[in-house]
Amino acid sequence: MWTDMVFLVGADPGEVLRTAPPPADEDERRTATVYRSVARRLSGADGVGRAQLLSLEAARFGWPGLAARFASAAPPGEPTAPWRVGWATGRLADERIVRVMRCDGVHAVLAVRNGRLVAVDTGPFGEVRALDVLDGTSMDLFKAPQDARVVGSVEAGGRVLVLTGHEARDRHWNTDRQGPDDTVRAWDLSTGEPVGEPLAVAHGRLTTVASARADGRTLLVGGGWDGLVRVWDPATGREVAEPAGGHQGWVTAVATARVAGRPVAVTAGEHDHHVLVRDLLSGRPAGRPLTGHSAPVLAVATTHADGRALAVTASEDHTARVWDLATGEQLGAPLTGHGHRVSAVTTARVDGRTLAVTGGWDHTLRVWDLLTGAQLADAFTGHDQPVRGVAVTTSDARPVVVARASDGLLRTWHLTEDRHGGDAADGPGRETASLTTATVGGRRVVATGRYDGTVGLWDLARPRTPQPLPGHTGPVLAGGMATAVVDGRTLLLTAGRDGLVRIADLETRETFGAPLDCRDAEAAALATVVADGRTLVLVGTRTGTIRIWDLAARQETGPPLATGDDRGVRAVGAISVDGRTILATGHADRTVRIWDLADRASLGRPLQGHTRAVERVATARVDGTPVAVTTAGYDPNPRVWDLTTGRERGEPLHGHRRRIADLAVTTLDDRAVAVTGGDDATVRAWDLHTHTRIRRALRFPYRVHSVTPVDGGALLVGFADELALLPRADLSDAPHQLMHPGDDDDAVSGEPAGAGHLPWVPHG
């Protein structure tokens, strides 16, 4: 489709990029794609972990045969996880992937060094480092004064400069947003030598920078926290004009262009819905403001096309817009499709057309023809965090697009190929908050609730685009889903942040009666239980009460149960004990409490041990004893409580290293098992009878937010925008082989990623 492309950053406009044919061997291509997509996770896993990750990744791309090959390549004799890969959605899978790597810097910027695109950032002691985005080579470039930060990179006089900022701090290393002085220094990115004199900025931390030619000189333009735009000569370190104001809040974006032969600065502010265009040297308006956005502008890029100077603006209103800088008029309709804030933009010329590449908080990149407004490629996917920077370069003489996300990940894609060639199934979408399953008409279905208010219904056997359920207009609560059967109807209950609990009939996919109204107390936790022949809905609230409804009668069964914690009930679980229904509740005050539902009476004192708010509660029977398993987010150790004695049962369950996002209880071989998933991108299982970890952790390419048991011992896992069904693994060789708490299945193996028994490993 595109035959040539001009280098984006530090480009020679005459340099042409040629495309190259894809590999001839399709199996080799698919294997290489899988390795590249999950490479950053492979480096921290041993042979068993790599086999599981690669199998899951192949399933995400829609290649079940390759997934089976990877799964069977685990080192023999090693303990494996209790589940295997069945299917997985591939919403974030992208066959155009070239490389994935991590840049640990907070202020990293993309720049061209000696013809190679690099991410540049500083270390804690002022060392300026560069990471080659294509081959992963890391290098120390030069040493700047301590505590330097990268402000940006610009092309100036045929060289690429990187600018560093240096804030004045008091003896306690404190800074104030409006207070500290800043010093901005320029460095030659190729040689590491300082260029010219530093710029002193009084009470205004510089955050964004651009360059321009004016009066035969290369000038730098910067904006900062004080809302001022400064223009200075890097050779002397002196400002050539008075700082220009006019913005609300700090300056979020700066770009330059030439309009009618005069250099102009195009700038945006933190709270501005418009963009200012000013003469670079005088600071006076060089045209009317660019107005049309309905929310603040986050990024600006400029280019020339069709004889006109153009600006492209990216905004929190989910759009990008194209402007004629001479007239201030918007060209065409807004560029829509991101569905969230658009936070990064750059421009390029491709096959005679002028394009913009935008990145957003929906974790995708999109390519647009600026003159027609048409989107020219499938969205580039793979990130699970907002995109902060975009650029274009070449790999093997083929054009590629690069994005840096807020978590430091750099992802690179081929620009001129198809996103999918396999049978990848779409996923539930970004920011899934809740996940549950139910049986409807003899079929097992999955319900997903998202933070944007969308509730979707999936067929567990044939995962494709979900069918939406009506009702929600606001975010679904994390863990705010439950199911119940009333009069033969299978119902789905969803709790929203608007304080309403909505009910839908899963057979008809229609709203089932009016929602349960908790707006006076605001729902924070949801569960259902059958007690005394009635189906009850239990709603924990942010005011510290538990509202109890008879679902069939749509009436509360009495006044709310007051728990005594006015900071809020975060989780609710229920279990039957000797004919009584016992509740276990998790609280914002870090305690677990036990209640007799019939008497609405507390059973003993609050249980203490967690170091954070208790966010998940699940109940089970262990050797005939009712227990509650609880997790508390950033307290990474689940705890088990005996509901008959009100005491903790055994030691906490150790294994996770970061926040635990979800908890479930299931059975394996008639033994009660706790399953957790979290931000360390693992799912872990514990035998509740022995408090030992079962076999291996399951590794995932993204953070895990949901774990839900499915009939037959299977497990449904939500991670980033994806779902995976994990059937029970064949453990006949060692059905009760356990991983003990002291065993470390997360140690980094000395083997290179993908080595050993795994299929072909791509080179380069």
Sequence and secondary structure as in RCSB ss.txt:
>XXXX:A:sequence
MWTDMVFLVGADPGEVLRTAPPPADEDERRTATVYRSVARRLSGADGVGRAQLLSLEAARFGWPGLAARFASAAP
PGEPTAPWRVGWATGRLADERIVRVMRCDGVHAVLAVRNGRLVAVDTGPFGEVRALDVLDGTSMDLFKAPQDARV
VGSVEAGGRVLVLTGHEARDRHWNTDRQGPDDTVRAWDLSTGEPVGEPLAVAHGRLTTVASARADGRTLLVGGGW
DGLVRVWDPATGREVAEPAGGHQGWVTAVATARVAGRPVAVTAGEHDHHVLVRDLLSGRPAGRPLTGHSAPVLAV
ATTHADGRALAVTASEDHTARVWDLATGEQLGAPLTGHGHRVSAVTTARVDGRTLAVTGGWDHTLRVWDLLTGAQ
LADAFTGHDQPVRGVAVTTSDARPVVVARASDGLLRTWHLTEDRHGGDAADGPGRETASLTTATVGGRRVVATGR
YDGTVGLWDLARPRTPQPLPGHTGPVLAGGMATAVVDGRTLLLTAGRDGLVRIADLETRETFGAPLDCRDAEAAA
LATVVADGRTLVLVGTRTGTIRIWDLAARQETGPPLATGDDRGVRAVGAISVDGRTILATGHADRTVRIWDLADR
ASLGRPLQGHTRAVERVATARVDGTPVAVTTAGYDPNPRVWDLTTGRERGEPLHGHRRRIADLAVTTLDDRAVAV
TGGDDATVRAWDLHTHTRIRRALRFPYRVHSVTPVDGGALLVGFADELALLPRADLSDAPHQLMHPGDDDDAVSG
EPAGAGHLPWVPHG
>XXXX:A:secstr
    B  STT  TT         S HHHHHHHHHHHHTHHHHTT  HHHHHHHHHHHHHHTT HHHHHHHHHTS 
TTS   SB   EE  TT  TTEEEEEE   SS EEEEETTEEEEEEE TTSEEEEEETTT  EEEEEE STT EE
EEEEEETTEEEEEEEEE   TT    SSS  EEEEEEETTT  EEEEEEEETT  EEEEEEEEETTEEEEEEEET
TS EEEEETTTTEESS  B   SSSEEEEEEEEETTEEEEEEEETT SEEEEEETTT  BSS  EE  SS EEEE
EEEEETTEEEEEEEETTSEEEEEETTTTEE SS EE  SS EEEEEEEEETTEEEEEEEETTS EEEEETTT  B
 S  B   SS EEEEEEEEETTEEEEEEEETTSEEEEEESSS S SS       SSEEEEEEEEETTEEEEEEEE
TTS EEEEESSS  S EEES   S EEEEEEEEEEETTEEEEEEEETTSEEEEEETTTTEE S  EE TTT EEE
EEEEEETTEEEEEEEETTSEEEEEETTTTEESSS EE S TT EEEEEEEEETTEEEEEEEETTS EEEEETTTT
EE SS B   SS   EEEEEEETTEEEEEEEETTEEEEEEEETTTTEE SS      S EEEEEEEEETTEEEEE
EEETTSEEEEEETTTTEE S  EE SS EEEEEEETTTEEEEEETTEEEEE B   TTSTT  B TT  TT   S
S TT TTSS     
